[in-house]
Amino acid sequence: MDDFLSGKGVRRLLVICCVSLPVCGGGRVAGQDKDSASTRVLEEVPRAYKRHLEYCQKLQGTVRQTESFHNAKKGKRQHDLTAYEVKANASCGSLMIQSLGPDRFDGELVAVSPRYAFHVKRNQERAEWFISGLERGGDGASFRGESVRLSVERLLTCGYYVDKVNLPDLLTKTEEYKIQKISSCKRDGADAVQIDFDCSHPVRRIPFSPVQGGTVFLDPSRNWCILGYDLKAEWGDGKGSISTAFAYRNSREGMPIVLKVNSVTKNSSNSLLGSERAGEYDLREPDRPPADEAFTLSAYGLPEPEGSGPSNARYWIVAGVGVALVAAAIGLRRAARRWDGRPGK
């Protein structure tokens, strides 16, 4: 269910390459001037990613993904539907993943706030949530293997991720990713840039990643977003390919916001092990971000944990006022009794 969000699937892209520029290990370009594709990518992509990440923190929305694959038990093609919902503000974030059949209908939600992170689940789309995890002051990394903020970030900025690595890391983590060539090219008649890289590694390495290298295509006219990629892949049961194609719309500020991601994964040793994924994104910038209260357990009909901060503070304030009123009433009653018992009354 999470493979799509990490950008593992895709369709192949037809690309006509025009100019090839040599790159030395570690992304350093040998003998290229400041206007070369290599220099522009290495200098501008990290800044472009930062701008996009800052903008995407304002976005909320949903994703509907359809995954098609061969179900060996049923002996036929199956189409699974999954819905995602993402919310965020400056200090909080949440991601809901809801299976919509045909076999699974369970859902889960992770959220983080300055007070705590939590993980809740449900057995049906409209069933009640139950708590499956809680971290006081944590980032939620224990729930699904990565922090809640990172899960939210990867969904909102998936147009800057290759598998589970973002573009700046692809360019700078030289021990893992060897940049072989950065090339100017044409894609659908428009200027583009392609990055060829290698990241060969043992298939049993932990954490597991099937990606062994490939080619990424960028659009320099749209804040260096990814147009698509073709990757070499290897699994325990064979080798194959992963390809991805993205479609975008522009925000009012001109930032690319992903609309669609179409993907194909192929296994060369067994065609039945391949899969296809298609995702439709509806990401918007609300008039105002959701309040911190939207990222609490009480927002999902569940009790707040003891000592969780503001919610409990409000409880103690109300309780304190109640105690004070009771004490005042007792005091008035005693005063009245003393008054009634005065001499001469």
C-alpha positions in Angstrom: 0.0 0.0 0.0 2.9 2.4 0.7 5.0 1.5 -2.4 3.0 4.0 -4.5 3.8 6.8 -2.1 7.4 6.1 -2.2 7.3 6.3 -6.0 8.2 2.7 -6.8 6.0 2.2 -9.8 5.6 3.7 -13.2 5.2 3.5 -16.9 8.1 3.8 -19.4 8.8 7.1 -21.0 10.0 7.9 -24.5 12.9 10.3 -24.2 15.1 11.7 -27.0 18.5 12.7 -25.6 20.4 15.5 -27.3 23.5 16.4 -25.2 25.5 14.3 -22.8 27.7 15.9 -20.2 30.3 13.8 -18.3 30.1 13.7 -14.5 32.7 12.5 -12.0 31.9 10.5 -8.9 30.0 12.4 -6.2 28.1 14.5 -8.7 31.1 16.8 -9.5 31.2 17.8 -13.1 34.5 17.8 -14.9 35.2 20.7 -17.3 31.7 22.2 -17.4 30.9 25.9 -17.4 28.4 27.5 -15.0 25.6 27.3 -17.6 25.9 23.5 -18.1 23.1 21.2 -17.3 25.2 19.5 -14.7 26.1 22.7 -12.8 22.5 24.0 -12.9 21.2 20.7 -11.5 23.7 20.5 -8.7 23.2 24.1 -7.7 19.5 24.7 -8.3 17.8 21.5 -7.5 18.4 21.6 -3.7 17.1 25.1 -3.5 14.1 24.2 -5.7 13.3 21.3 -3.5 13.4 23.5 -0.4 11.1 26.0 -1.9 8.6 23.3 -2.9 8.8 21.6 0.5 8.0 25.0 2.2 5.1 25.6 -0.1 3.6 22.1 0.3 3.4 22.4 4.0 0.3 24.5 3.3 -1.4 21.8 1.3 -4.2 19.4 2.4 -6.0 16.8 0.3 -6.6 13.3 -0.8 -5.2 10.6 -3.1 -7.1 7.7 -4.7 -4.8 4.9 -5.9 -5.7 1.8 -8.0 -3.3 -1.1 -8.0 -3.7 -3.8 -10.6 -1.8 -7.1 -10.1 -2.2 -10.9 -10.7 -3.7 -12.6 -7.7 -2.2 -16.1 -7.7 -4.7 -17.5 -5.2 -7.7 -16.4 -7.4 -5.9 -17.0 -10.6 -7.0 -13.7 -12.1 -6.2 -10.0 -12.3 -7.2 -8.0 -9.2 -7.7 -4.2 -8.8 -7.3 -2.8 -5.3 -8.5 0.7 -4.4 -6.9 2.7 -1.6 -7.7 6.2 -0.4 -5.2 8.5 1.3 -5.9 11.7 3.2 -3.2 14.2 4.4 -3.5 17.2 6.7 -0.8 19.4 8.1 0.0 22.8 9.7 3.3 24.3 10.9 3.7 21.9 13.8 1.4 19.0 13.2 0.6 16.4 10.5 -1.5 13.4 9.8 -1.9 10.7 7.2 -4.8 8.3 6.8 -4.7 5.2 4.6 -8.0 3.5 3.9 -8.4 0.3 2.0 -11.6 0.2 -0.2 -11.6 -3.4 -1.4 -12.2 -5.7 -2.9 -10.6 -7.9 -0.2 -9.4 -5.4 2.4 -11.5 -2.6 4.0 -9.3 -1.7 7.0 -7.9 1.7 7.7 -5.1 3.3 9.7 -4.2 6.8 10.6 -1.0 8.3 12.1 -0.7 11.8 13.5 1.8 13.9 15.3 1.5 17.1 17.4 3.9 18.9 19.8 2.3 16.9 22.6 2.3 13.4 21.3 2.1 11.1 18.2 -0.5 8.4 17.8 -1.5 5.5 15.6 -5.1 4.4 15.3 -6.8 1.7 13.2 -10.3 0.5 12.2 -11.7 -2.6 10.6 -14.1 -0.9 8.2 -14.3 2.5 6.6 -17.0 3.8 8.9 -16.1 1.8 12.0 -14.8 3.3 15.2 -11.1 3.9 15.6 -9.1 2.1 18.2 -5.6 3.1 19.5 -2.7 0.9 18.4 0.2 3.2 19.4 1.1 6.3 21.3 4.4 8.3 21.6 4.6 11.1 24.1 6.7 13.9 22.6 7.7 11.5 19.8 7.6 11.7 16.0 5.7 8.5 15.3 8.6 6.7 13.7 7.8 3.5 15.7 4.4 3.1 14.0 5.3 2.6 10.3 9.1 2.8 10.1 9.4 6.5 9.5 8.2 9.7 11.2 4.7 11.0 10.5 6.1 14.3 9.1 8.2 12.3 6.6 5.2 10.3 5.5 3.3 13.5 5.0 6.2 15.1 3.2 6.7 12.3 0.8 3.1 12.3 -0.3 2.9 16.1 -0.8 6.3 16.3 -2.5 6.3 12.9 -4.4 7.2 14.8 -7.5 10.7 15.2 -6.0 11.2 11.6 -4.9 12.8 8.7 -6.6 11.7 5.6 -4.8 12.3 6.7 -1.1 15.1 9.2 -1.8 14.5 12.9 -2.6 16.4 14.6 -5.3 18.9 16.5 -3.1 19.9 13.2 -1.4 20.2 11.5 -4.8 22.7 14.2 -5.8 24.7 14.4 -2.6 24.7 11.0 -0.9 27.7 9.9 -3.0 28.4 6.7 -1.1 25.0 5.3 -2.1 24.3 7.0 -5.4 26.9 7.5 -8.1 25.9 10.1 -10.7 27.1 8.9 -14.0 25.8 11.6 -16.4 23.6 14.7 -16.4 22.3 15.4 -19.9 20.2 18.1 -21.6 17.4 16.5 -23.6 13.9 17.0 -25.2 10.7 15.6 -23.8 7.5 16.1 -25.7 9.2 18.9 -27.6 10.2 20.8 -24.4 13.6 21.3 -22.8 14.3 18.7 -20.0 17.3 17.3 -18.1 18.0 13.7 -17.4 20.2 12.2 -14.6 21.7 8.8 -15.0 22.8 7.2 -11.7 23.9 3.9 -10.3 23.2 2.5 -6.8 24.0 -1.2 -7.2 23.8 -3.1 -3.9 23.1 -6.6 -2.6 19.5 -7.4 -2.9 19.4 -8.6 0.8 20.6 -5.3 2.1 18.6 -3.8 5.0 16.6 -1.6 4.7 15.5 -3.3 1.5 15.3 -1.3 -1.8 14.9 -2.9 -5.2 16.4 0.1 -7.0 19.8 -0.6 -8.5 20.1 2.6 -10.7 18.3 4.3 -13.5 17.4 7.6 -15.2 15.4 10.5 -13.9 13.9 13.2 -16.0 13.5 16.8 -14.7 11.6 19.9 -15.9 13.8 22.9 -15.3 11.0 25.3 -16.2 8.7 24.0 -13.3 11.0 24.3 -10.3 12.9 21.1 -11.3 10.1 18.7 -10.6 10.4 15.1 -11.8 8.7 14.3 -15.1 9.3 10.6 -14.7 11.9 8.0 -14.2 13.0 4.6 -15.5 14.7 2.4 -12.9 16.6 -0.9 -12.9 15.3 -3.2 -10.1 16.1 -6.4 -8.4 14.1 -8.6 -6.0 14.7 -11.9 -4.4 12.8 -13.6 -7.1 14.2 -11.8 -10.2 15.2 -8.6 -11.9 13.0 -6.1 -13.7 12.2 -2.4 -14.1 10.2 0.3 -12.3 9.0 3.3 -14.3 7.0 6.4 -13.2 5.3 9.3 -15.0 3.9 12.4 -13.3 1.4 15.0 -14.3 1.1 18.4 -12.6 -0.9 21.6 -12.3 0.5 24.9 -11.3 -0.4 26.7 -8.1 -1.1 30.4 -8.0 2.5 30.9 -7.1 3.6 28.8 -10.0 4.6 25.8 -8.0 4.0 22.3 -9.6 1.3 20.4 -7.7 1.1 16.7 -8.6 -2.2 15.6 -10.3 -1.5 12.1 -11.4 1.1 9.4 -11.0 1.0 6.4 -13.3 3.3 3.5 -12.7 4.4 0.1 -14.0 6.6 -2.5 -12.3 7.9 -5.4 -14.4 9.7 -8.6 -13.3 11.6 -10.1 -16.2 11.6 -13.6 -14.8 7.9 -13.8 -14.3 5.4 -11.5 -16.0 2.7 -12.3 -13.5 4.7 -10.6 -10.7 4.4 -7.2 -12.3 1.9 -4.5 -11.2 0.4 -1.3 -12.3 -0.6 1.7 -10.2 -2.5 4.8 -11.0 -3.0 7.6 -8.5 -5.1 10.8 -8.7 -4.2 13.6 -6.4 -6.5 16.4 -5.1 -4.3 18.7 -3.1 -5.4 22.2 -2.2 -4.3 25.2 -0.1 -7.1 25.9 2.4 -8.0 29.4 3.5 -6.5 28.6 6.9 -4.6 25.5 8.1 -6.3 23.1 10.5 -5.9 23.9 14.2 -3.7 21.7 16.4 -6.9 20.1 17.9 -7.5 18.4 14.6 -4.4 16.2 15.3 -5.5 14.9 18.7 -7.1 11.6 19.7 -10.3 13.5 20.8 -10.7 14.6 17.2 -11.3 10.9 16.4 -13.7 10.2 19.3 -11.0 8.8 21.5 -9.9 9.9 25.1 -6.9 12.1 25.5 -3.9 10.5 27.3 -3.3 11.5 30.9 -0.9 14.5 31.2 -1.1 15.3 27.5 -1.1 19.1 27.9 -3.7 21.7 27.0 -6.7 19.3 26.9 -5.9 18.2 30.5 -5.1 21.7 31.5 -8.6 22.8 30.5 -10.0 19.9 32.6 -8.0 21.0 35.7 -9.0 24.6 35.2 -12.7 23.6 35.1 -12.2 21.3 38.1 -10.4 24.0 40.0 -13.2 26.5 39.4 -15.7 23.9 40.6 -13.7 23.3 43.8 -13.5 27.0 44.4 -17.2 27.4 44.0 -17.9 24.5 46.4 -15.5 26.0 49.0 -17.2 29.4 48.6 -20.6 27.9 49.2 -19.4 26.1 52.3 -17.9 29.3 53.6 -21.1 31.3 53.0 -23.2 28.6 54.8 -20.9 28.7 57.9 -21.1 32.5 57.9 -24.9 32.3 57.7 -25.0 30.0 60.7 -22.8 32.3 62.7 -25.0 35.2 61.8 -28.2 33.3 62.9 -26.6 32.5 66.3 -25.6 36.1 67.3 -26.9 37.4 70.7 -30.0 39.6 70.4 -31.2 37.9 67.2 
